[in-house]
Structures are given as C-alpha cells and as structure tokens.
Amino acid sequence: MSSSSSSPSWSCTKCTFLNSPSQKLKCIICLAPVPTPSSSSLPLSVSSNDEPKWACKGCTFLNTYKNSVCDICGTRSPTSSLLGFDELTDSGPESSNLDSSVGSVFFPLRRCSKRKAMDDDVVEVDGGSVVKSESMGFMKKNKEIETKGVASSDAGTASSSLKILSYNVWFREDLELICRMKAIGNIIQLHSPHLICFQEVTPEIYDIFSKTNWWKAYSCSVSVDVAHTKAYFCMLLSKVGVKSFSCKSFRNSIMGRELSVAEVEVPGRKPLVFATSHLESPCPGPPKYDQMFSRERVQQAQEAIEILKANTNVVFGGDMNWDDKLDGRFPLADKWVDVWEVLRPGDLGFTYDTKANPMLSGNRSLRKRLDRIFCRLDDYKLGRIEMVGIEAIPGLSYVKEKRVKSAIKELELPVLPSDHFGLLLTLSPK
C-alpha cells in the first residue's frame, strides 16, 4: 500500500486545514511547515467515516461540507477559495492515483432557514402565491408572472426560432470576476437567447448581472432575497412569458443540489418547460480523496427526468458533471435525446477542456463533456447547437502558480468567461 493511503491526513497548526497525506512539506492553504513531533501533538487522523471539512477564514474552525457559513462565527465559506480540482492536484494526492473523471471541487450548500418554505404547499414568489403540482412536478403560480421589458422582436412568433443558453458561469470570485461576467453579458447580448440556464451563480454574480441592461429583458426564477441566502445556485431567466417557476431539492444531495423548472408560453407556439440543474459533483477531498458521488448523480438524473417527462415539450440543460465511463448512459426516458449527440455526431463536445481552454492550460489534463442539453419535443424541432465563451477576453491575463517537481513556476495565462464553455441551442418551428 502506498504511503499516501496508509498515512493519516494532518491538521495545520496555523490554520487547521486538513492536508492530504502526500502534502508532506507545508500546508496547501497558508504554507506553514508540516508540524513536527516537537511542535505539535500527533497529526490529526481522519477516519473513513469523517466528513470533509473547510477551514473558516474568520476563526479557522473546521466546518463540515454541509455548512455554507461557519458554525462558530457565521463567516460564509468564501467561493474564492473553492479551487478547481486541477489546482489541488499540484500539491494534493499523487496524480497517478486519481481518477481522470474528476472535474471540480464544489462545497455543498447548507439548508437555510428559508429553505423550508420550498417544501411547503404554498410559496410566495414575487408577490404571488405558488402552489405545488404533484403530477406536473412544478409549482403553479396563481398570479401571472410578468415578463419584463420584452420587445416584440424578442417575444417570438410561430415562424421564429427559439434560443436556449446553458452556462456554468464559474463561482470563482477572485479571478477577474467583473470582467468575466461582463464577457458573459456580451455573449447574451450578441445571441439574445430567449431562455437561459445558469449554474454556479453566487450572490455577487447575481448582483453584477442584475445591474446590467440586458437583465431588464428577463424574468428570473430567483429573487434577490433568496439569492443572498445561498453560497451558489442555479437560476433560470426567460424573455418570454412565464407561467410558473419552481425549485425541487434532490432527495439524496449532500451539496444542496436542486432541479429548477420554468413553464413558459412562447407566442404562437405550444407551451414549453425548460429546466436546469447542477448534479452532484466529484469531490476529491479528505479523508479518502476518491469521492466521485456517481451513485448520487445517477439517482438525481433519474429523479429529474421522472419529474420532467410528463411534459410534451421539455428542454433540460445544465452542468450534469456527467462521465459516461463512470456514470453510464444518461437515464433518458422515451422520446428524449441528448442534443449534442444528435446534432453534432462524432464531435466529442468537451465543455471542460484544459486543451481548448487556455485559461486552464496550467492544470492537469482533463477533457470532459460535463455540460449537456436534453430535449423531449413534440411541437418543436432541433435546429442547431454550438459552444459559446470559447474566446479569451482581449487584453486580460492572470498568473497561476504551478508546482513542477519541487519548484514553483509562474504561468501567465489568458482569461476566458468561465472554466466551462456554454451551450447555445436553437429550436426551429415544426
């Protein structure tokens, strides 16, 4: 057995972060040297039953992954510290022992005090009463949700196409956040999608978006009050009329993952349901550095499709964190299709790609089609699908430190809107 698997994790004496067994010289967080027998007691051992933890920046208390704020001082877990798995592997477990299917590290959300309202029969949304519908799998709104600022050219007609954008905007707030979100806004203004599925939105990203001109044309599934109760979340935006928004928590998620659903009315067309989710993420952290959460992810996919399949026209897009080798085929019901496979056969379609995305070129090689759009359509037909956000932001770069053997090398890399590429789907009249 290798030393990395037989040695216990050790707790930093300065910041209390639990470092992996292979981190033998200094703490990955504060760079303090590994404690010696003379300077510390025995290293903190973590059993296989212990939950991974994050160290609070305010008081250094080790909180469980289920907490989005510190149990001691109330400090929110900083999204700027939620580094990608590729960045952790430079100083974490030996890369040869890691599964190549791992994408990014994501901290789960703690159930907030307002979450209970989402599980009740009636919920207040934007001043209207929303009632759950068990058969349809989403909540019906008694008061019609108003569509904000929709121009007649954008509202659509029976002969026009319908555009749907799905994008993981990347919750990393310490890497040119304002410039990256402005670039995503430019993409929205360029393509003018009617429907948008966002993942990894933080309260700060929400605030940035809400102050833009393009935001005014959309109805949003997440109110400002709810947005500020979560560390990060999914949300839906619609430029066409909305009959209902709903949000259903997955039964098995320890990361607070949900299915967000909207029923919209496209002028001159049949009603359409569109939905998004961010399925359970691979989570390579202590104690075992091998928590892939494949079973949970598959169950969430099955639950989502079960909820959505009762509708005749559905678009389901998001960051599925899916790996066909690990998770198998996505559990689609009859008449459902994986849009990329249908419209781009033979194209691997990697949306997280350290080769194609130069911002990630300092990370270990990882190429995955994590983001996907699935459809079940009776009254619409597939037009085309393309990736967006594949170009670097002009004149912008950042410095990444990468460990090469025992040395630290600084790489100057370009900045793209996100670590994921977005997907833009066009539906044509049938």
C-alpha positions, -999 to 999 in steps of 0.1 A, spaced: 0 0 0 13 35 -9 23 59 18 -4 83 7 -31 58 15 -16 45 47 -5 78 63 -32 99 80 -42 134 69 -26 161 91 -40 193 105 -21 225 100 -11 241 134 -16 276 119 -49 275 100 -62 240 110 -67 229 73 -67 192 68 -39 184 44 -36 153 24 -10 126 33 10 135 2 13 171 13 45 164 33 63 198 34 39 226 41 2 234 43 -16 239 10 -36 269 24 -12 290 45 22 274 35 30 268 72 55 238 76 42 204 85 41 201 123 69 181 139 66 159 170 82 187 190 59 214 178 27 196 177 9 165 190 2 136 168 -12 145 134 -49 146 132 -61 113 118 -93 112 98 -113 81 97 -131 69 66 -164 80 82 -154 116 88 -169 142 65 -146 165 45 -142 200 61 -134 236 52 -115 260 74 -132 292 82 -111 323 73 -125 342 102 -118 318 131 -102 288 114 -128 264 127 -132 233 106 -168 232 93 -184 202 75 -192 204 38 -229 208 47 -222 243 62 -221 273 38 -214 295 69 -192 289 98 -209 273 129 -188 294 153 -186 329 138 -211 329 109 -185 337 82 -197 325 48 -175 299 31 -156 320 5 -163 310 -30 -129 324 -39 -113 296 -20 -132 269 -38 -104 260 -62 -108 236 -90 -96 200 -86 -69 206 -112 -54 232 -89 -55 210 -59 -37 181 -77 -4 201 -79 0 196 -42 -26 170 -32 -25 133 -38 -3 120 -65 -20 124 -98 -14 88 -108 -37 77 -80 -66 100 -91 -95 92 -113 -94 112 -146 -131 117 -144 -129 142 -116 -140 177 -126 -141 204 -99 -144 207 -62 -177 222 -50 -188 229 -15 -224 218 -7 -249 243 4 -264 242 39 -302 242 41 -310 278 51 -339 288 73 -359 299 43 -355 265 26 -384 250 45 -408 273 26 -397 255 -6 -411 222 9 -444 236 19 -476 235 -2 -477 273 -9 -447 295 -15 -446 333 -21 -427 343 -52 -425 379 -64 -457 387 -46 -478 358 -60 -490 326 -45 -473 295 -58 -489 260 -53 -472 227 -58 -485 204 -85 -475 168 -78 -485 155 -112 -466 181 -132 -435 182 -110 -435 220 -107 -454 247 -88 -483 266 -103 -484 304 -98 -519 319 -91 -508 353 -101 -493 356 -136 -456 363 -136 -450 394 -156 -424 393 -184 -401 423 -181 -392 445 -210 -399 420 -238 -397 436 -272 -420 423 -299 -390 411 -319 -378 390 -290 -412 377 -280 -412 353 -309 -438 342 -334 -449 309 -348 -423 311 -376 -393 323 -355 -366 302 -338 -362 299 -301 -327 301 -284 -318 285 -251 -284 291 -234 -269 269 -207 -238 281 -189 -218 273 -158 -205 308 -150 -179 296 -125 -182 308 -90 -145 317 -86 -147 353 -74 -110 361 -71 -103 357 -109 -114 388 -128 -150 383 -118 -164 416 -131 -146 413 -165 -157 376 -168 -193 384 -160 -193 414 -184 -180 390 -211 -209 366 -204 -232 396 -207 -217 404 -241 -224 368 -252 -261 372 -241 -264 405 -259 -248 390 -291 -270 359 -293 -301 372 -274 -313 339 -261 -349 337 -251 -342 313 -222 -311 310 -200 -300 282 -176 -272 294 -153 -252 273 -128 -228 283 -101 -243 317 -96 -231 334 -64 -248 363 -47 -221 386 -60 -226 373 -96 -263 378 -92 -258 414 -81 -235 420 -111 -260 406 -136 -290 424 -120 -274 458 -126 -269 452 -164 -291 465 -192 -297 430 -207 -311 417 -174 -341 440 -177 -355 419 -206 -357 387 -185 -378 373 -157 -357 355 -131 -365 323 -111 -345 335 -81 -354 366 -61 -328 389 -46 -337 378 -11 -333 341 -19 -301 347 -39 -284 361 -8 -292 331 14 -271 307 -7 -234 303 -14 -241 294 -50 -271 282 -70 -288 276 -104 -312 300 -119 -335 304 -149 -341 335 -170 -369 339 -195 -375 366 -221 -409 351 -230 -440 349 -207 -436 327 -176 -465 307 -162 -445 293 -133 -411 289 -117 -403 261 -92 -374 245 -74 -372 210 -61 -344 197 -39 -330 163 -47 -337 138 -20 -301 124 -18 -280 155 -22 -255 165 5 -245 195 -16 -279 212 -17 -284 204 -54 -318 211 -69 -339 210 -101 -350 244 -112 -380 244 -136 -400 270 -156 -431 267 -177 -431 294 -204 -456 305 -231 -440 311 -265 -462 334 -286 -478 314 -314 -463 281 -301 -471 253 -277 -461 258 -240 -426 248 -232 -409 236 -200 -372 243 -195 -351 233 -166 -316 233 -152 -296 216 -125 -260 212 -113 -258 175 -104 -237 162 -75 -200 170 -82 -170 148 -79 -154 159 -46 -118 149 -42 -112 160 -6 -102 143 27 -105 118 40 -102 94 10 -98 117 -20 -119 95 -41 -155 107 -35 -169 106 -70 -206 107 -60 -216 87 -91 -244 69 -75 -259 101 -62 -255 118 -96 -273 90 -114 -301 90 -89 -305 127 -93 -306 124 -131 -333 97 -128 -353 119 -104 -351 149 -127 -362 130 -158 -391 114 -138 -403 149 -129 -400 164 -163 -411 135 -185 -448 142 -181 -445 173 -202 -447 171 -240 -421 198 -247 -391 200 -224 -355 213 -226 -332 203 -197 -298 218 -197 -270 223 -171 -238 212 -156 -245 175 -152 -209 166 -141 -216 135 -162 -190 110 -172 -202 81 -194 -174 58 -183 -181 63 -147 -219 70 -147 -230 51 -177 -255 64 -202 -276 93 -190 -310 78 -180 -332 93 -206 -369 83 -210 -386 75 -243 -386 104 -269 -357 121 -250 -325 129 -268 -290 142 -260 -290 172 -283 -252 173 -289 -251 137 -299 -280 142 -324 -268 174 -339 -230 170 -337 -224 133 -341 -187 124 -339 -179 157 -321 -167 149 -286 -181 182 -273 -159 188 -243 -172 217 -223 -145 215 -197 -113 212 -217 -78 220 -205 -66 218 -240 -91 240 -258 -95 265 -229 -61 282 -225 -71 296 -191 -69 260 -178 -37 251 -195 -17 252 -163 -40 224 -148 -35 187 -153 -51 174 -185 -88 170 -182 -113 169 -211 -150 162 -203 -184 169 -217 -198 179 -183 -224 203 -197 -253 188 -216 -288 197 -230 -315 171 -233 -348 175 -250 -382 158 -253 -402 177 -280 -435 171 -297 -442 205 -311 -406 219 -317 -377 205 -336 -340 208 -331 -322 234 -351 -285 237 -341 -263 237 -311 -229 255 -306 -205 263 -279 -201 299 -267 -175 316 -245 -146 298 -262 -126 330 -269 -102 347 -244 -111 381 -231 -89 406 -250 -61 422 -230 -67 402 -199 -44 377 -182 -37 362 -148 -7 344 -131 -11 309 -120 14 292 -98 21 256 -108 43 231 -90 68 214 -113 85 187 -93 100 207 -63 98 241 -79 70 267 -82 66 281 -117 45 311 -126 24 309 -157 8 340 -173 -25 327 -188 -54 343 -207 -88 347 -191 -120 333 -205 -155 340 -193 -156 307 -174 -138 274 -169 -167 258 -188 -179 266 -223 -216 274 -226 -241 257 -249 -265 276 -272 -294 256 -286 -317 268 -313 -351 252 -317 -369 256 -351 -406 257 -359 -421 223 -366 
